[in-house]
Amino acid sequence: MNEVLQAIRSRRAVRAMTAEPVEPEQLRTVLDSARFAPHAGNRRLHRYVAVTHPPLLRALRLVSPGMLQHPAAAIVVCVDWARARSYGFPATARGPHVDVGTAAATMLLAAHGIGLGAGPVTSFSRAAVATLLALPEEVAPELIVCLGHPAAEQPSGMRRRGGPTWDDLVQWNRGGAGGQS
């Protein structure tokens, strides 16, 4: 199988991590991968805050109910709304949020590629995180990528109960031509 497809299919959200530190070069590698993610018009509306200081990581966990893991490092992906407005993006624009997702997905795959465990967190107090990180008023935290070395034992993932199958979620050629091409 193609290496890229294998990485996509084998990457998992890591919810249990060891206390082993993430090496600075590993953190730089994951951070650097974000610049290769697609960005609307290549405008670079995002800011990234790398966190490795244990007391700050503990404080982030306190204001992040979605952070189940105890990461050795975290990357907070932020939108620079002043910069976004300078390019004409209104506050309701979806593009900067889509770009948060592409950057996060790229960083998650990069972490997996170098043997780190990673997991995204979107359930957190944005105001508290902004305060903890002393972010400028116009820079809003949108997603946290937790990083660490995967523990040998991982909690079981959430199982889907009923609902649609993958094929139920995919439609082909909705314009009336019908059929799969």
Residue frames relative to the residue before (quaternion, step in Angstrom):
aa qw qx qy qz dx dy dz
M 1.0000 0.0000 0.0000 0.0000 0.00 0.00 0.00
N 0.6157 -0.5497 0.4333 0.3619 3.55 -1.17 0.64
E 0.5502 -0.6523 0.4150 0.3155 3.61 -0.92 0.93
V 0.6449 0.5147 -0.3308 0.4580 3.59 0.97 -0.78
L 0.6688 0.4826 -0.3040 0.4769 3.59 0.89 -0.90
Q 0.6234 0.5336 -0.3402 0.4591 3.59 1.02 -0.74
A 0.6493 0.5064 -0.3172 0.4706 3.62 0.97 -0.83
I 0.6448 0.5176 -0.3217 0.4614 3.59 0.95 -0.86
R 0.7267 0.4520 -0.2462 0.4550 3.58 0.88 -0.94
S 0.7320 0.4250 -0.2486 0.4709 3.61 1.09 -0.52
R 0.5293 0.6249 -0.4202 0.3909 3.63 1.21 -0.24
R 0.0334 -0.7901 0.6120 -0.0075 3.55 -1.01 0.87
A 0.5063 -0.5777 0.5182 0.3761 3.57 -1.22 0.35
V 0.2347 -0.7810 0.5677 0.1127 3.57 -0.66 1.14
R 0.1444 -0.8295 0.5384 0.0332 3.56 -0.63 1.16
A 0.7322 0.2745 -0.2050 0.5887 3.59 1.30 -0.14
M 0.0214 -0.8113 0.5815 -0.0564 3.54 -0.73 1.15
T 0.4878 -0.6408 0.5034 0.3129 3.54 -1.19 0.56
A 0.5878 -0.5774 0.4336 0.3649 3.57 -1.32 0.11
E 0.4168 0.7180 -0.4642 0.3085 3.59 1.28 -0.06
P 0.4562 -0.7056 0.4612 0.2852 3.61 -0.79 0.95
V 0.4310 -0.6191 0.5822 0.3032 3.52 -1.31 0.44
E 0.4286 -0.7111 0.4958 0.2546 3.56 -0.76 1.03
P 0.6073 -0.5822 0.3877 0.3767 3.61 -1.02 0.72
E 0.6560 0.5086 -0.3275 0.4514 3.62 0.96 -0.76
Q 0.6128 0.5281 -0.3488 0.4733 3.60 1.09 -0.63
L 0.6541 0.5071 -0.3103 0.4677 3.57 0.94 -0.89
R 0.6427 0.5142 -0.3197 0.4694 3.60 0.98 -0.81
T 0.6308 0.5392 -0.3321 0.4483 3.59 0.99 -0.81
V 0.6698 0.4828 -0.2968 0.4797 3.59 0.92 -0.91
L 0.6499 0.5136 -0.3133 0.4645 3.59 0.92 -0.88
D 0.6697 0.5205 -0.3001 0.4365 3.57 0.88 -0.96
S 0.5998 0.5838 -0.3691 0.4039 3.58 1.07 -0.66
A 0.5807 0.6127 -0.3756 0.3824 3.61 1.10 -0.64
R 0.6471 0.5328 -0.3456 0.4218 3.59 1.03 -0.62
F 0.6526 0.4929 -0.3154 0.4814 3.60 1.27 -0.21
A 0.4991 0.6328 -0.4360 0.4003 3.57 1.28 0.00
P 0.5679 -0.5749 0.4420 0.3894 3.60 -1.12 0.50
H 0.0249 -0.7706 0.6367 -0.0084 3.57 -1.05 0.85
A 0.5737 -0.6154 0.4179 0.3428 3.56 -0.93 0.93
G 0.8579 -0.0495 -0.0050 0.5114 3.55 -0.62 1.15
N 0.4688 -0.6919 0.4295 0.3420 3.60 1.25 0.33
R 0.3371 0.7969 -0.4453 0.2302 3.58 1.14 0.64
R 0.2814 -0.8011 0.4924 0.1912 3.60 1.22 -0.27
L 0.1349 0.8273 -0.5231 0.1538 3.54 0.59 1.22
H 0.6446 0.5543 -0.2994 0.4330 3.55 1.29 -0.05
R 0.1795 -0.7255 0.6534 0.1202 3.48 -1.33 0.51
Y 0.2068 -0.7768 0.5882 0.0883 3.54 -1.11 0.73
V 0.1171 -0.7751 0.6184 0.0560 3.56 -0.92 0.93
A 0.2064 -0.7721 0.5938 0.0931 3.57 -0.65 1.17
V 0.0822 -0.7980 0.5970 0.0015 3.55 -0.84 1.02
T 0.0450 0.8005 -0.5949 0.0570 3.56 -0.80 1.08
H 0.5276 0.6444 -0.4003 0.3822 3.58 1.25 -0.30
P 0.4701 -0.7268 0.4128 0.2834 3.66 -0.44 1.16
P 0.6692 0.4761 -0.3518 0.4492 3.69 0.79 -0.72
L 0.6484 0.5012 -0.3232 0.4732 3.60 1.05 -0.69
L 0.6182 0.5249 -0.3416 0.4751 3.60 1.04 -0.70
R 0.6416 0.5104 -0.3247 0.4716 3.61 0.98 -0.80
A 0.6465 0.5118 -0.3204 0.4664 3.59 0.98 -0.82
L 0.6228 0.5293 -0.3404 0.4648 3.61 1.00 -0.77
R 0.6437 0.5238 -0.3233 0.4548 3.59 0.97 -0.84
L 0.6377 0.5558 -0.3299 0.4190 3.58 1.00 -0.81
V 0.7580 0.3400 -0.1898 0.5232 3.60 1.09 -0.64
S 0.6704 0.4656 -0.2766 0.5072 3.57 1.32 0.26
P 0.1896 -0.8168 0.5320 0.1181 3.61 0.10 1.19
G 0.6555 0.5210 -0.3137 0.4478 3.60 1.15 -0.47
M 0.5913 0.5663 -0.3729 0.4366 3.60 1.25 -0.15
L 0.1070 -0.8307 0.5462 0.0144 3.54 0.05 1.35
Q 0.6830 0.4830 -0.2816 0.4700 3.56 1.07 -0.71
H 0.3537 -0.6638 0.6069 0.2566 3.54 -1.37 0.21
P 0.1213 -0.8509 0.5064 0.0692 3.60 0.21 1.23
A 0.4377 -0.6552 0.5469 0.2827 3.53 -1.29 0.48
A 0.7710 0.0501 -0.0331 0.6340 3.56 1.31 -0.33
A 0.0730 -0.7752 0.6247 0.0589 3.54 -1.27 0.38
I 0.1844 -0.7363 0.6386 0.1269 3.51 -1.24 0.56
V 0.1856 -0.7722 0.6010 0.0899 3.55 -0.69 1.11
V 0.2182 -0.7703 0.5910 0.0984 3.55 -0.68 1.16
C 0.0666 -0.8187 0.5694 -0.0325 3.55 -0.68 1.18
V 0.3157 -0.6937 0.6059 0.2282 3.56 -1.30 0.40
D 0.2809 -0.7261 0.6081 0.1552 3.55 -0.94 0.98
W 0.2080 -0.8364 0.4967 0.1019 3.57 0.04 1.32
A 0.5713 0.5578 -0.3986 0.4512 3.62 1.10 -0.44
R 0.6655 0.4820 -0.2963 0.4868 3.57 0.94 -0.85
A 0.6276 0.5375 -0.3370 0.4513 3.58 0.99 -0.84
R 0.6678 0.4897 -0.3025 0.4720 3.59 0.92 -0.89
S 0.6199 0.5530 -0.3519 0.4313 3.60 1.03 -0.69
Y 0.6875 0.4273 -0.2650 0.5240 3.58 1.26 -0.43
G 0.6151 -0.5927 0.3359 0.3969 3.59 1.27 0.12
F 0.4528 0.6687 -0.4737 0.3512 3.60 1.21 0.22
P 0.3226 -0.7197 0.5698 0.2308 3.62 -0.80 0.90
A 0.6813 -0.4948 0.3489 0.4115 3.58 -1.25 0.33
T 0.6829 0.4826 -0.2799 0.4716 3.60 1.18 -0.51
A 0.4038 0.7362 -0.4664 0.2782 3.61 1.25 -0.02
R 0.3631 -0.7442 0.5241 0.1992 3.56 -0.97 0.87
G 0.5152 0.6955 -0.3976 0.3047 3.58 1.13 -0.60
P 0.6820 0.4763 -0.3219 0.4521 3.63 0.75 -0.88
H 0.6536 0.5006 -0.3204 0.4686 3.61 1.07 -0.67
V 0.6057 0.5312 -0.3522 0.4763 3.57 1.06 -0.70
D 0.6680 0.5077 -0.2984 0.4550 3.57 0.96 -0.86
V 0.5530 0.5630 -0.3952 0.4701 3.61 1.15 -0.50
G 0.6770 0.5052 -0.2848 0.4531 3.58 0.94 -0.92
T 0.6742 0.4790 -0.3187 0.4632 3.59 0.90 -0.82
A 0.6325 0.5172 -0.3319 0.4714 3.59 1.04 -0.73
A 0.6644 0.5028 -0.3066 0.4602 3.58 0.93 -0.89
A 0.6522 0.5114 -0.3245 0.4558 3.59 0.89 -0.88
T 0.6522 0.5077 -0.3147 0.4666 3.57 0.98 -0.83
M 0.6677 0.4902 -0.3077 0.4682 3.60 0.94 -0.82
L 0.6231 0.5340 -0.3419 0.4579 3.60 1.03 -0.73
L 0.6696 0.4788 -0.2963 0.4844 3.58 0.97 -0.81
A 0.6289 0.5261 -0.3383 0.4618 3.61 1.00 -0.74
A 0.6390 0.5164 -0.3285 0.4660 3.59 0.93 -0.85
H 0.6432 0.5175 -0.3086 0.4726 3.57 0.94 -0.90
G 0.6686 0.5356 -0.2927 0.4248 3.57 0.95 -0.91
I 0.7467 0.3437 -0.2190 0.5257 3.60 1.13 -0.53
G 0.6442 -0.5928 0.2980 0.3804 3.56 1.23 0.43
L 0.5209 0.6102 -0.4352 0.4085 3.59 1.21 0.29
G 0.3987 -0.6510 0.5785 0.2874 3.50 -1.28 0.40
A 0.0061 -0.8002 0.5992 -0.0226 3.56 -1.08 0.66
G 0.0202 0.7865 -0.6171 0.0098 3.51 -1.23 0.54
P 0.3825 -0.7280 0.5207 0.2294 3.58 -0.95 0.84
V 0.1105 -0.7698 0.6256 0.0621 3.56 -1.15 0.65
T 0.0459 -0.7972 0.6018 0.0130 3.56 -0.85 1.00
S 0.6236 0.5176 -0.3394 0.4776 3.57 1.26 -0.20
F 0.4151 0.6630 -0.5217 0.3405 3.55 -0.14 1.35
S 0.5319 -0.5962 0.4857 0.3547 3.55 -1.26 0.37
R 0.3544 -0.7597 0.5069 0.2008 3.56 -0.42 1.22
A 0.6423 0.5215 -0.3249 0.4582 3.59 0.99 -0.79
A 0.6739 0.4897 -0.3032 0.4627 3.59 0.90 -0.88
V 0.6510 0.5010 -0.3222 0.4705 3.61 0.93 -0.82
A 0.6345 0.5246 -0.3310 0.4612 3.60 0.95 -0.83
T 0.6606 0.4978 -0.2992 0.4757 3.58 1.01 -0.82
L 0.6578 0.5208 -0.3116 0.4460 3.59 0.86 -0.95
L 0.7517 0.3858 -0.1978 0.4970 3.57 1.00 -0.86
A 0.3631 -0.7539 0.4710 0.2792 3.60 1.32 0.03
L 0.1816 0.8072 -0.5355 0.1695 3.57 0.92 0.96
P 0.5370 -0.5810 0.4858 0.3715 3.58 -1.13 0.57
E 0.6763 -0.5342 0.3300 0.3851 3.57 -1.14 0.64
E 0.7288 0.4495 -0.2408 0.4569 3.61 0.96 -0.82
V 0.6367 0.4947 -0.3314 0.4900 3.60 1.26 -0.04
A 0.0995 -0.8351 0.5409 -0.0108 3.56 -0.46 1.28
P 0.3682 -0.7129 0.5465 0.2396 3.60 -0.80 0.97
E 0.1285 -0.8314 0.5399 0.0294 3.58 -0.83 0.99
L 0.8013 -0.0027 0.0504 0.5961 3.61 1.08 -0.63
I 0.1905 -0.7594 0.6107 0.1184 3.55 -1.14 0.68
V 0.1777 -0.7427 0.6364 0.1084 3.56 -0.97 0.92
C 0.2102 -0.7760 0.5865 0.0978 3.56 -0.57 1.20
L 0.0950 -0.8066 0.5834 0.0095 3.56 -0.96 0.92
G 0.2710 0.7408 -0.5897 0.1734 3.53 -1.14 0.68
H 0.5771 -0.5384 0.4606 0.4061 3.52 -1.33 -0.11
P 0.4719 -0.7021 0.4443 0.2947 3.59 -0.69 1.04
A 0.4221 -0.6616 0.5573 0.2712 3.56 -1.05 0.81
A 0.6226 -0.5617 0.3909 0.3795 3.57 -1.17 0.58
E 0.7529 0.2873 -0.1664 0.5682 3.58 1.03 -0.80
Q 0.1060 -0.7869 0.6070 0.0335 3.56 -0.86 1.00
P 0.5014 -0.6140 0.4915 0.3606 3.60 -1.03 0.64
S 0.5488 -0.6073 0.4432 0.3655 3.55 -1.06 0.63
G 0.5250 -0.6493 0.4631 0.2970 3.53 -1.11 0.76
M 0.6059 -0.5345 0.4302 0.4027 3.53 -1.28 0.28
R 0.2609 -0.7607 0.5766 0.1438 3.54 -0.90 0.90
R 0.4337 -0.6798 0.5332 0.2560 3.50 -1.03 0.87
R 0.2027 -0.7772 0.5872 0.1004 3.55 -0.94 0.91
G 0.8347 -0.0832 0.0244 0.5439 3.52 -0.37 1.21
G 0.5092 0.6736 -0.4470 0.2952 3.55 -1.12 -0.57
P 0.7372 -0.4422 0.2835 0.4250 3.53 -1.29 -0.04
T 0.4361 -0.6370 0.5631 0.2948 3.54 -1.29 0.49
W 0.6922 -0.4489 0.3413 0.4504 3.58 -1.25 0.19
D 0.6621 0.5116 -0.3087 0.4524 3.59 0.93 -0.87
D 0.6039 0.5493 -0.3573 0.4538 3.61 1.15 -0.53
L 0.6941 0.4952 -0.2651 0.4503 3.59 1.14 -0.61
V 0.6919 0.4452 -0.2597 0.5056 3.59 1.25 -0.34
Q 0.0696 -0.7727 0.6301 0.0338 3.55 -0.91 0.94
W 0.2507 -0.7703 0.5709 0.1334 3.55 -1.09 0.69
N 0.8820 -0.0168 0.0287 0.4700 3.54 -1.09 0.78
R 0.0042 0.8590 -0.5107 0.0356 3.55 0.58 1.14
G 0.5403 0.6668 -0.3912 0.3325 3.61 1.19 -0.25
G 0.6731 -0.5051 0.3060 0.4452 3.57 1.18 0.14
A 0.5285 0.6304 -0.4246 0.3781 3.61 1.21 -0.23
G 0.2750 -0.8034 0.4886 0.2004 3.58 1.18 -0.57
G 0.7601 0.4020 -0.2821 0.4255 3.48 -1.30 0.26
Q 0.4962 -0.6363 0.5191 0.2819 3.44 -1.38 0.35
S 0.1214 -0.8003 0.5796 0.0934 3.60 -0.94 0.74
